[in-house]
Amino acid sequence: MPATDYQGASASFTTFGRSILSIRNRDQVHSMESAHEGTSQELELEAFQKQVADCFNDLASADSDQLLSIPWIRKLLDVFLSCQEQFRSIVFKNKGCLNKSPMDRYITEYFERSLKALDVCNAIRDGIELIRQWKKQLEIVYYALDNQRSIGEGQIRRSTKALIDLAIGMLDEKESNSSFAHRNRSFGRNNAQKDHNSLGQFRSLSWSVSRNWSAAKQLQAIGQNLVAPKSNEIIATNGLAVAVFTMSYVLYFVMWALVAAIPCQDRGLQTHFHVTRQFIWGAPLLSLHERILEVSRKRERRNATGLLKEIHQIEKCARHMNELTDTIHFPLSEEKEGEVKQRVQELGQVYYGLKDRLDPLERQVRQVFHRIVRSRTEGLGSIG
């Protein structure tokens, strides 16, 4: 969807929050023009809708080179955290309404969805750890061949073994669509005995997902029965049902995008999003959904372990390096040695990009996890 489409939709619905809160039955229709002054709650709910729309418009403005990169994923998580904080404030100010029907059903369903999202966060953290293992293989290649006065057979053998291990690891992930033998490390506890050298020695702690856990099925469960509130429900909840529906959709999309980008167990992208244009954030969200699906349909990305840009760079870089080492014969000619050094520099750029970005990304996923837990605990406490 072109950028102008959703920007135009946003401009057309700048008064969405106030207008949707002014809905009455067919015998008592009030025009949008007459609703000049809204209550503070109406204004806050309208501001929340606009905040979500602005955030997704910003995400959707990313060009194809930025989309699904680690910086873009971190920006997506920032959007979630920002929206979650505003939503938490709205819920806190309206604690007295949470036990009333139909608001009790809406808020309970949201907290059930957020509980399912915690498993997704755990699986994503393991996916980040898997990428970290691939980065270590790149590190071996880089330091074996970089800054060498002359490249000998020993360095080539060492780098070739690391490249083979990397290729096998990524191929195994594609075939099994399963990251670890034991899932899953918990955000809720510290893992004191980390073994970064073996993918099969992670301890299974609380909040674990089972071996037959499926990211695709978990997403399906999060999105199940996620439909926009009816007019009478909006009126009965003074518009709060719209805020809950909006935050539920933000949660749903963010979890789907994480699963699309990062390796995790039984990934599945065939998730449908149904949002009408009356929601000013709907158009940019649907645009992002379609763009991510387009990336997944590309031939070189179709069977990828994840759509993260950096994963594609690892695969591409490792493939080029493998093709080059297969043609090496000793003694090396100056031309061939120069070609090796050029490839090593390219590999180094990928390695350092991962080295500087994976830890902050994991911390941010952890933050999302804990923010969901806190919000759910506070919310459940408010409704008894």
Disulfide bonds with the S-S distance in Angstrom:
none
